[in-house]
Amino acid sequence: MKQTHSLLKRQLKRYLGGQNFMPKEWQDFIEAVNNAYCQSDNDRNMLERSLELSSQELLQANSELRAIFQAFPDLFFRLDNEGTILDCKGGITTDLYIPLENLLGKRFHGVPFEELGNKLLEAIHQARETKSIVSIEYSMRIQEQENFYEARLLPLLEDQIIAIIRNITERKRMQGELLRVQKLESISILAGGIAHDFNNILTAILGNISLAKMYANPEDKICEKLTEAEKASVRAKDLTQQLLTFSKGGQPIVKTAHVTRLLKDTTSFALTGSNVRCEFFMSEDLWPVEMDEGQMSQVINNLVINAVKSMPKGGTIKVWAENATVGTERTKQSLPLEGENYVKISIQDQGIGIPKEHLRKIFDPYFTTRKKGSGLGLAISYSIVQKHHGYITAESELGVGTTFHIFLPASEKEVITETHAKEIVRGEKGRVLIMDDEEIVRDVASGMLEHIGYEVEVAKDGAEAIALYEQAQESQVPFDVVILDLTVPGGMGGKETIEKLIELDPQAKAIVSSGYSTDPVMSDFREYGFSSVVSKPYKIEELREALHKARWTLGASEQPTGLQSRW
């Protein structure tokens, strides 16, 4: 028999009165009782160890769960079936409209906004009745800022519901950015087509005015009126340039440059005649950027004009330009920028400010709060900056003013200043072939060239132009220059035509012309085989200059033989 259990010893001693004698017939019973006591001890020890381990595991699991709650940006609410808040964990407490300790015991749907409260209560009832997850989105103004949230409610027990609240403000902002881009892309298709057709019409108007001035006496009143009409046509040309900014063909034609001169010149020009003055704060070591100076000037002009209009009684505009490494800026302002080094331009006014509910809409096409506003200025500016791989944003306070920030990628290229004199040759002679699908453009271009002294033939598309060019070569009266319209709907355009012309005549000289003045072919015309470029609409002086350039820029630095006699 194993050692007698201590408890059994005490019981036997009390029963036998201290005698060591035990009846033999008791031994099996006593052994069974002793074994039971020993087994009970073993079971108790195992249970205690198990409870100790379970307690440690439970503490560790609770600690891990607490850490997970704290790491998650979501807020976790435990509710009863009536929506009373029993507990709240995790998340960023700045997303709460009142302190956390004041929430416990309150109704989840008891927020100080009746419409939102009803929406949350309906979601609680739906989750309880369907026993499934219910999701809703809502917005709240917390600490003077509008935030967006997603609430997911799911049944936990028979009488409890878990509500998980996630701040989706950043996601909403990114969705808004995407929607804004899609809007601009839709408008760009329409704007590009309108600008192209309008420029063809303007070419006829501006060209005929320019030609009419050649026949008019400079001292006559008619010449003065023609000059005014010409200026109006040029302003209309600027309008189509704004429309082209929206179009796929409106990509910026960039060059490496510093923004300092552009900022000062454009701002000063925009403030001419106003009661607003400007203060500049320019870093001396500004990085260069890759920019289309015309388009960026348009952006600055739009922002400055808006600033002036926001200060009818006058005031001061402040313009900053500084280098920015956007690591900290990206975190602070949630900038959707990929690079690191940017030039940051800030334009600040002392105007009336922009209401917060309007601030996120100011870059939407046609959104305006002014009676005479078009709603295109900031939308165009947004599109231009985006096409420069940059970002534009704004901050505003009512009664204090508005500040726009523009981020443009810094360039590692060297800034090269080009200076050259433009000379216009007068009294040129030669043969020119004009290819354009618009009859009004063919007519006015022919009239201008004939006035200068050229012999002109015309073609309505690339196929006809190639046939005429080949026929002229065979007749020993070749064309000196060919002017090719870049875009011919339903026919061969200038890009395809020049390739075939060069196959016929490697020394062919061609000028590319288009209403899409910012088409890549227009900026890199030599890469496509052209000798010069002229953007529609054009005046007679601009057409003459393009012909002059074409004379010298084909193939080599020397003038091709055989041309001197004709020029």
C-alpha positions as CSV (number, residue, x, y, z in Angstrom):
1,M,0.0,0.0,0.0
2,K,1.3,3.5,-1.0
3,Q,1.9,6.1,1.7
4,T,-1.3,7.0,3.6
5,H,-2.7,10.3,2.7
6,S,-2.4,12.9,5.5
7,L,-6.1,13.5,5.7
8,L,-6.9,9.8,5.9
9,K,-4.3,9.5,8.7
10,R,-6.0,12.2,10.8
11,Q,-9.4,10.5,10.2
12,L,-8.1,7.0,11.3
13,K,-6.4,8.5,14.3
14,R,-9.5,10.2,15.5
15,Y,-11.6,7.0,14.9
16,L,-9.2,4.4,16.4
17,G,-8.1,6.5,19.3
18,G,-4.4,6.4,18.6
19,Q,-4.3,2.6,18.2
20,N,-2.0,1.2,15.5
21,F,-4.1,-1.9,15.0
22,M,-6.4,-2.0,12.0
23,P,-8.8,-4.8,11.3
24,K,-7.7,-6.9,8.3
25,E,-11.1,-6.7,6.6
26,W,-10.7,-2.9,6.5
27,Q,-7.5,-2.8,4.5
28,D,-9.0,-3.0,1.0
29,F,-11.5,-0.2,1.9
30,I,-8.8,2.0,3.5
31,E,-6.6,1.5,0.4
32,A,-9.4,2.5,-1.9
33,V,-10.1,5.6,0.2
34,N,-6.4,6.5,0.2
35,N,-6.2,6.2,-3.5
36,A,-9.2,8.4,-3.9
37,Y,-7.7,11.1,-1.7
38,C,-4.4,10.9,-3.7
39,Q,-6.1,11.1,-7.0
40,S,-8.2,14.1,-5.8
41,D,-4.9,15.9,-4.9
42,N,-3.5,15.1,-8.3
43,D,-6.7,16.4,-10.0
44,R,-6.7,19.6,-7.9
45,N,-3.0,20.3,-8.6
46,M,-3.6,19.8,-12.4
47,L,-6.6,22.1,-12.2
48,E,-4.7,24.8,-10.4
49,R,-1.8,24.6,-12.9
50,S,-4.3,24.8,-15.7
51,L,-6.1,27.8,-14.2
52,E,-2.8,29.5,-13.7
53,L,-1.8,28.9,-17.3
54,S,-5.2,29.9,-18.6
55,S,-5.0,33.1,-16.5
56,Q,-1.6,33.9,-18.0
57,E,-2.7,33.2,-21.5
58,L,-5.9,35.2,-20.9
59,L,-3.8,38.2,-19.7
60,Q,-1.5,37.9,-22.7
61,A,-4.4,37.6,-25.1
62,N,-6.1,40.7,-23.5
63,S,-2.8,42.6,-23.8
64,E,-2.4,41.6,-27.4
65,L,-6.0,42.5,-28.2
66,R,-5.6,45.9,-26.4
67,A,-2.4,46.6,-28.5
68,I,-4.3,45.7,-31.7
69,F,-7.2,48.0,-30.7
70,Q,-4.7,50.8,-30.1
71,A,-2.9,50.2,-33.3
72,F,-6.0,50.3,-35.5
73,P,-7.2,53.7,-36.6
74,D,-10.8,52.4,-36.2
75,L,-13.1,53.1,-33.2
76,F,-14.8,50.0,-31.7
77,F,-18.1,50.5,-29.9
78,R,-19.9,47.8,-28.0
79,L,-23.6,48.6,-27.8
80,D,-26.7,47.0,-26.3
81,N,-29.8,46.4,-28.5
82,E,-31.1,49.9,-27.8
83,G,-27.8,51.5,-28.9
84,T,-26.5,52.4,-25.5
85,I,-22.7,52.6,-25.5
86,L,-21.3,50.0,-23.1
87,D,-17.6,50.3,-24.1
88,C,-15.3,52.0,-26.6
89,K,-11.8,51.0,-27.6
90,G,-9.1,51.8,-30.1
91,G,-9.1,54.4,-32.8
92,I,-8.0,58.1,-32.8
93,T,-9.9,59.9,-30.1
94,T,-9.7,63.1,-32.1
95,D,-12.5,61.6,-34.2
96,L,-14.8,61.8,-31.2
97,Y,-17.1,64.8,-31.0
98,I,-17.0,64.6,-27.1
99,P,-14.4,63.1,-24.8
100,L,-14.4,59.3,-24.5
101,E,-15.3,59.1,-20.9
102,N,-18.5,61.1,-21.6
103,L,-19.7,58.7,-24.2
104,L,-20.2,55.6,-22.0
105,G,-23.8,55.2,-21.1
106,K,-25.0,57.4,-23.9
107,R,-27.0,56.4,-26.9
108,F,-24.8,55.7,-30.0
109,H,-27.4,57.5,-32.1
110,G,-27.7,60.4,-29.7
111,V,-25.3,62.6,-31.7
112,P,-26.2,66.3,-31.8
113,F,-27.4,66.0,-35.4
114,E,-30.9,64.7,-35.8
115,E,-30.6,63.4,-39.4
116,L,-27.4,61.5,-38.6
117,G,-28.9,60.1,-35.4
118,N,-31.9,58.7,-37.2
119,K,-29.6,57.2,-39.8
120,L,-27.5,55.4,-37.1
121,L,-30.6,54.2,-35.2
122,E,-32.0,52.7,-38.4
123,A,-28.7,50.9,-39.0
124,I,-28.7,49.5,-35.4
125,H,-32.3,48.1,-35.9
126,Q,-31.4,46.7,-39.3
127,A,-28.3,44.9,-37.9
128,R,-30.3,43.5,-35.0
129,E,-33.2,42.2,-37.2
130,T,-31.1,40.8,-40.1
131,K,-28.3,39.5,-37.9
132,S,-25.9,40.6,-40.6
133,I,-23.4,43.4,-41.2
134,V,-24.8,46.8,-42.0
135,S,-22.6,49.6,-43.4
136,I,-23.4,53.3,-43.7
137,E,-21.4,56.4,-44.6
138,Y,-21.8,59.8,-43.0
139,S,-20.0,63.1,-42.3
140,M,-19.5,65.1,-39.2
141,R,-17.8,68.5,-38.5
142,I,-15.3,68.0,-35.7
143,Q,-12.9,70.7,-34.6
144,E,-14.0,73.0,-37.4
145,Q,-13.2,70.3,-40.0
146,E,-15.6,68.2,-42.0
147,N,-14.7,64.5,-41.7
148,F,-16.2,61.5,-43.4
149,Y,-16.8,58.1,-41.7
150,E,-17.9,54.6,-42.5
151,A,-19.8,52.7,-39.8
152,R,-20.1,48.9,-39.9
153,L,-22.5,47.4,-37.4
154,L,-22.7,43.6,-36.7
155,P,-24.5,41.5,-34.0
156,L,-22.1,40.2,-31.3
157,L,-24.4,38.4,-28.8
158,E,-28.2,38.1,-28.4
159,D,-28.3,41.5,-26.7
160,Q,-25.2,43.3,-28.0
161,I,-23.9,44.9,-31.2
162,I,-20.4,45.9,-32.3
163,A,-20.0,49.2,-34.2
164,I,-16.7,49.8,-36.1
165,I,-16.1,53.4,-37.1
166,R,-13.5,54.2,-39.7
167,N,-12.3,57.7,-40.8
168,I,-12.5,57.7,-44.6
169,T,-11.8,61.4,-45.1
170,E,-8.6,60.7,-47.1
171,R,-10.3,58.1,-49.2
172,K,-13.1,60.5,-50.0
173,R,-10.5,63.2,-50.9
174,M,-8.8,60.8,-53.3
175,Q,-12.1,59.8,-54.8
176,G,-12.9,63.5,-55.3
177,E,-9.5,64.0,-57.0
178,L,-10.2,61.1,-59.4
179,L,-13.7,62.4,-60.1
180,R,-12.3,65.8,-60.8
181,V,-9.7,64.3,-63.2
182,Q,-12.5,62.4,-65.0
183,K,-14.6,65.5,-65.4
184,L,-11.6,67.4,-66.9
185,E,-10.9,64.5,-69.3
186,S,-14.6,64.5,-70.5
187,I,-14.5,68.3,-71.0
188,S,-11.1,68.0,-72.7
189,I,-12.5,66.0,-75.6
190,L,-15.2,68.6,-76.2
191,A,-12.8,71.5,-75.7
192,G,-10.1,70.2,-78.0
193,G,-12.6,69.8,-80.9
194,I,-14.1,73.3,-80.3
195,A,-10.7,74.9,-80.1
196,H,-9.5,73.2,-83.3
197,D,-12.6,74.3,-85.3
198,F,-12.6,77.7,-83.8
199,N,-9.0,78.3,-84.7
200,N,-9.7,77.4,-88.3
201,I,-12.4,80.1,-88.4
202,L,-10.1,82.5,-86.6
203,T,-7.4,81.8,-89.2
204,A,-9.8,83.1,-91.9
205,I,-10.8,86.1,-89.9
206,L,-7.3,87.1,-88.7
207,G,-5.8,86.3,-92.0
208,N,-8.2,88.4,-94.0
209,I,-7.9,91.3,-91.5
210,S,-4.1,91.0,-91.8
211,L,-4.4,91.0,-95.6
212,A,-6.9,93.8,-95.7
213,K,-4.5,96.0,-93.7
214,M,-1.9,95.5,-96.5
215,Y,-4.3,97.2,-98.9
216,A,-5.4,99.9,-96.6
217,N,-3.8,103.3,-96.2
218,P,-2.2,103.4,-92.7
219,E,-3.6,107.0,-92.3
220,D,-7.2,105.9,-93.1
221,K,-9.8,105.3,-90.3
222,I,-10.4,101.9,-91.8
223,C,-6.9,100.8,-90.9
224,E,-7.5,101.8,-87.3
225,K,-10.7,99.7,-87.2
226,L,-8.9,96.8,-88.8
227,T,-6.2,97.0,-86.2
228,E,-8.9,96.9,-83.4
229,A,-10.5,93.9,-85.1
230,E,-7.1,92.2,-85.3
231,K,-6.5,92.8,-81.6
232,A,-9.9,91.2,-80.8
233,S,-9.1,88.2,-82.9
234,V,-5.8,87.8,-81.0
235,R,-7.7,87.8,-77.7
236,A,-10.0,85.2,-79.2
237,K,-6.9,83.2,-80.0
238,D,-5.9,83.3,-76.3
239,L,-9.4,82.0,-75.4
240,T,-8.9,78.9,-77.6
241,Q,-5.5,78.4,-76.0
242,Q,-7.3,78.1,-72.7
243,L,-9.7,75.6,-74.2
244,L,-6.7,73.6,-75.5
245,T,-5.4,73.3,-72.0
246,F,-8.3,70.9,-71.4
247,S,-7.7,68.8,-74.5
248,K,-5.5,65.7,-74.9
249,G,-3.5,67.7,-77.4
250,G,-3.0,70.5,-74.8
251,Q,0.0,68.9,-73.2
252,P,2.6,71.5,-72.1
253,I,5.6,72.2,-74.3
254,V,8.1,72.4,-71.5
255,K,11.6,73.8,-71.2
256,T,13.9,74.1,-68.2
257,A,13.5,77.4,-66.5
258,H,13.3,79.3,-63.2
259,V,9.9,80.5,-62.0
260,T,11.2,83.8,-60.5
261,R,10.9,86.0,-63.6
262,L,7.6,84.4,-64.7
263,L,6.1,85.0,-61.3
264,K,7.1,88.7,-61.1
265,D,6.2,89.5,-64.7
266,T,2.9,87.7,-64.7
267,T,1.8,89.1,-61.3
268,S,2.8,92.6,-62.1
269,F,1.0,92.5,-65.4
270,A,-2.2,91.1,-63.8
271,L,-2.2,93.9,-61.2
272,T,-1.9,96.7,-63.7
273,G,-4.6,99.3,-63.0
274,S,-5.7,97.7,-59.8
275,N,-5.6,99.0,-56.2
276,V,-3.7,95.9,-55.0
277,R,0.1,95.7,-54.5
278,C,2.3,92.7,-54.3
279,E,5.2,91.6,-52.1
280,F,7.6,88.9,-53.4
281,F,9.5,86.4,-51.3
282,M,11.8,84.5,-53.6
283,S,14.5,82.1,-52.5
284,E,17.8,82.9,-54.2
285,D,18.7,79.2,-54.8
286,L,15.5,78.1,-56.4
287,W,15.7,74.8,-58.3
288,P,14.7,75.0,-62.0
289,V,11.5,73.3,-63.2
290,E,10.3,71.8,-66.5
291,M,7.4,74.1,-67.5
292,D,5.4,75.5,-70.3
293,E,5.9,79.2,-69.6
294,G,2.7,80.2,-71.4
295,Q,0.6,77.8,-69.5
296,M,2.1,78.5,-66.1
297,S,1.7,82.2,-66.7
298,Q,-1.9,81.5,-67.3
299,V,-2.1,79.7,-63.9
300,I,-0.5,82.6,-62.0
301,N,-2.6,85.1,-63.9
302,N,-5.8,83.3,-62.9
303,L,-4.8,83.1,-59.2
304,V,-3.8,86.8,-59.1
305,I,-7.0,87.9,-60.8
306,N,-9.0,85.9,-58.3
307,A,-7.1,87.5,-55.5
308,V,-7.7,91.0,-56.8
309,K,-11.5,90.3,-57.1
310,S,-11.6,89.0,-53.5
311,M,-10.2,92.4,-52.3
312,P,-12.5,95.1,-53.8
313,K,-11.2,97.7,-51.4
314,G,-7.6,96.9,-52.2
315,G,-4.9,95.1,-50.2
316,T,-1.7,93.2,-50.5
317,I,-0.9,89.9,-52.3
318,K,2.1,88.0,-51.1
319,V,3.9,85.6,-53.5
320,W,6.4,83.0,-52.2
321,A,8.7,80.7,-54.2
322,E,10.9,78.2,-52.3
323,N,12.4,74.7,-52.6
324,A,10.4,72.0,-50.9
325,T,11.3,68.4,-50.0
326,V,7.8,67.1,-49.7
327,G,8.4,64.3,-47.1
328,T,7.0,66.4,-44.3
329,E,4.6,68.3,-46.5
330,R,3.2,65.1,-47.9
331,T,2.4,63.9,-44.3
332,K,1.1,67.3,-43.2
333,Q,-1.1,68.1,-46.2
334,S,-1.7,64.6,-47.7
335,L,-0.1,65.6,-50.9
336,P,-0.6,63.0,-53.8
337,L,3.0,63.5,-55.0
338,E,5.5,60.8,-55.9
339,G,8.8,62.7,-56.1
340,E,10.7,64.4,-53.3
341,N,12.1,67.7,-54.6
342,Y,9.6,70.3,-55.7
343,V,9.4,74.1,-56.1
344,K,6.6,75.4,-54.0
345,I,4.8,78.6,-55.1
346,S,2.3,80.2,-52.7
347,I,0.0,83.1,-53.5
348,Q,-1.8,84.7,-50.5
349,D,-4.4,87.4,-50.5
350,Q,-6.2,89.3,-47.8
351,G,-9.6,88.8,-49.3
352,I,-13.0,87.6,-48.0
353,G,-12.0,84.0,-48.0
354,I,-13.7,80.9,-49.2
355,P,-16.4,79.0,-47.2
356,K,-15.3,75.5,-46.2
357,E,-18.2,73.9,-48.0
358,H,-17.0,75.5,-51.2
359,L,-13.3,74.9,-50.8
360,R,-13.3,71.3,-52.0
361,K,-15.3,72.3,-55.1
362,I,-13.2,75.3,-56.4
363,F,-11.3,73.3,-58.9
364,D,-14.4,71.7,-60.5
365,P,-15.3,72.9,-64.0
366,Y,-17.9,75.7,-64.0
367,F,-18.1,76.0,-60.3
368,T,-18.2,79.6,-59.3
369,T,-19.8,81.8,-56.6
370,R,-19.5,85.0,-58.6
371,K,-22.3,86.3,-60.7
372,K,-20.0,87.0,-63.7
373,G,-17.6,84.1,-63.1
374,S,-17.2,81.4,-65.7
375,G,-16.0,78.7,-63.3
376,L,-13.2,77.8,-65.7
377,G,-10.2,79.7,-64.3
378,L,-9.3,77.4,-61.4
379,A,-10.3,74.3,-63.3
380,I,-7.9,75.3,-66.1
381,S,-5.2,76.0,-63.5
382,Y,-5.7,72.6,-61.9
383,S,-5.5,70.9,-65.3
384,I,-2.3,72.8,-66.3
385,V,-0.5,72.0,-63.0
386,Q,-1.6,68.3,-63.2
387,K,-0.1,68.0,-66.7
388,H,3.1,69.4,-65.3
389,H,3.1,66.4,-62.8
390,G,2.5,68.9,-60.0
391,Y,-0.3,69.6,-57.5
392,I,-2.3,72.7,-56.6
393,T,-4.2,73.1,-53.3
394,A,-5.8,75.9,-51.3
395,E,-6.5,76.9,-47.7
396,S,-8.8,79.6,-46.7
397,E,-10.3,81.4,-43.7
398,L,-13.3,83.6,-43.9
399,G,-12.5,87.2,-43.3
400,V,-8.8,86.5,-43.3
401,G,-7.9,85.4,-46.9
402,T,-6.9,82.5,-49.1
403,T,-3.6,81.0,-50.0
404,F,-3.0,78.8,-53.0
405,H,0.0,76.4,-53.0
406,I,1.5,75.0,-56.2
407,F,4.1,72.2,-56.2
408,L,6.1,71.7,-59.4
409,P,8.7,68.9,-59.8
410,A,12.3,70.2,-59.6
411,S,14.5,69.6,-62.6
412,E,18.1,68.5,-62.6
413,K,18.6,69.9,-66.1
414,E,20.6,73.1,-66.7
415,V,18.7,76.2,-67.6
416,I,19.7,77.4,-71.1
417,T,18.9,80.9,-72.2
418,E,18.3,81.2,-75.9
419,T,18.6,84.6,-77.6
420,H,18.4,85.1,-81.3
421,A,17.3,87.8,-83.7
422,K,14.2,87.2,-85.9
423,E,14.6,88.5,-89.4
424,I,11.8,88.6,-91.9
425,V,12.7,88.4,-95.6
426,R,10.5,90.6,-97.8
427,G,9.7,90.1,-101.4
428,E,10.2,86.3,-101.5
429,K,9.5,84.4,-104.6
430,G,8.8,80.7,-105.2
431,R,6.2,78.0,-105.3
432,V,4.2,76.9,-102.3
433,L,1.7,74.0,-101.9
434,I,-0.9,74.4,-99.2
435,M,-2.7,71.3,-97.8
436,D,-5.7,72.0,-95.5
437,D,-9.1,70.4,-95.2
438,E,-10.9,73.8,-94.6
439,E,-11.5,75.8,-97.8
440,I,-11.6,79.1,-95.8
441,V,-8.1,78.4,-94.6
442,R,-6.8,77.5,-98.0
443,D,-8.3,80.7,-99.5
444,V,-6.9,83.1,-96.9
445,A,-3.5,81.4,-96.8
446,S,-3.3,81.5,-100.6
447,G,-4.3,85.2,-100.6
448,M,-1.6,86.1,-98.1
449,L,1.2,84.1,-99.9
450,E,0.2,85.5,-103.3
451,H,0.3,89.0,-101.8
452,I,3.9,88.3,-100.6
453,G,4.8,87.1,-104.1
454,Y,4.5,83.3,-104.1
455,E,2.8,81.1,-106.7
456,V,0.4,78.9,-104.8
457,E,-1.4,75.6,-105.3
458,V,-3.8,74.0,-102.8
459,A,-4.9,70.5,-101.8
460,K,-7.6,69.4,-99.4
461,D,-5.8,66.3,-98.0
462,G,-2.5,64.5,-97.9
463,A,-3.2,62.2,-100.8
464,E,-4.0,65.1,-103.1
465,A,-0.9,67.0,-101.8
466,I,1.4,64.0,-102.6
467,A,-0.1,63.7,-106.1
468,L,0.5,67.4,-106.8
469,Y,4.0,67.3,-105.4
470,E,4.9,64.4,-107.5
471,Q,3.4,66.0,-110.6
472,A,5.3,69.2,-110.0
473,Q,8.6,67.3,-109.8
474,E,7.9,65.5,-113.0
475,S,7.1,68.8,-114.7
476,Q,10.4,70.3,-113.5
477,V,8.6,73.0,-111.5
478,P,8.9,71.7,-108.0
479,F,7.5,73.3,-104.9
480,D,9.9,75.2,-102.6
481,V,7.8,74.7,-99.5
482,V,4.7,72.7,-98.5
483,I,2.4,73.8,-95.7
484,L,0.6,70.8,-94.2
485,D,-2.4,70.9,-91.9
486,L,-1.7,68.4,-89.1
487,T,-5.2,67.1,-88.6
488,V,-7.5,66.1,-91.6
489,P,-10.7,64.3,-90.4
490,G,-11.3,61.2,-92.5
491,G,-8.1,61.8,-94.6
492,M,-4.3,61.8,-94.5
493,G,-3.0,64.4,-92.2
494,G,0.3,66.3,-92.1
495,K,2.2,63.7,-90.0
496,E,1.6,60.9,-92.5
497,T,2.0,63.2,-95.5
498,I,5.5,64.4,-94.6
499,E,6.7,60.8,-94.3
500,K,5.6,60.1,-97.9
501,L,6.9,63.4,-99.2
502,I,10.4,62.6,-97.8
503,E,10.3,59.3,-99.5
504,L,9.6,61.1,-102.8
505,D,12.1,63.9,-102.1
506,P,14.6,63.7,-99.1
507,Q,15.1,67.5,-99.5
508,A,11.4,68.3,-99.2
509,K,10.7,71.3,-97.0
510,A,7.4,71.4,-95.1
511,I,5.8,73.6,-92.5
512,V,3.4,72.0,-90.1
513,S,0.3,74.0,-89.2
514,S,-2.5,73.2,-86.7
515,G,-5.2,74.6,-84.5
516,Y,-3.8,72.3,-81.9
517,S,-0.9,74.6,-81.1
518,T,0.3,72.5,-78.2
519,D,0.3,69.1,-80.1
520,P,3.7,67.4,-79.5
521,V,4.3,67.4,-83.3
522,M,4.1,71.2,-83.2
523,S,6.8,71.4,-80.5
524,D,9.1,68.8,-81.9
525,F,8.4,69.4,-85.6
526,R,11.9,68.6,-86.7
527,E,11.7,65.2,-85.1
528,Y,8.9,64.4,-87.5
529,G,10.7,65.8,-90.7
530,F,9.2,69.3,-90.8
531,S,11.3,72.4,-91.3
532,S,9.2,75.0,-89.6
533,V,5.9,75.5,-87.8
534,V,3.0,78.0,-87.7
535,S,0.1,77.8,-85.3
536,K,-3.4,78.7,-86.3
537,P,-4.7,81.4,-86.4
538,Y,-1.8,83.3,-87.9
539,K,-1.2,86.8,-89.3
540,I,0.7,87.4,-92.6
541,E,3.9,88.3,-90.7
542,E,3.8,85.0,-88.8
543,L,3.3,83.0,-92.0
544,R,6.1,84.9,-93.7
545,E,8.4,84.2,-90.8
546,A,7.6,80.4,-90.9
547,L,8.5,80.3,-94.6
548,H,11.7,82.2,-94.0
549,K,12.7,79.6,-91.3
550,A,11.8,76.7,-93.6
551,R,14.2,78.1,-96.2
552,W,17.2,77.5,-93.9
553,T,16.4,74.6,-91.6
554,L,16.0,71.5,-93.8
555,G,18.6,68.8,-93.7
556,A,21.8,70.8,-93.1
557,S,23.1,74.2,-92.1
558,E,23.7,75.1,-95.7
559,Q,21.0,76.3,-98.0
560,P,20.0,73.5,-100.5
561,T,21.3,74.0,-104.0
562,G,18.7,75.0,-106.6
563,L,16.8,77.2,-104.1
564,Q,18.8,80.4,-104.4
565,S,17.6,81.3,-107.8
566,R,14.0,81.0,-106.7
567,W,14.4,82.9,-103.4
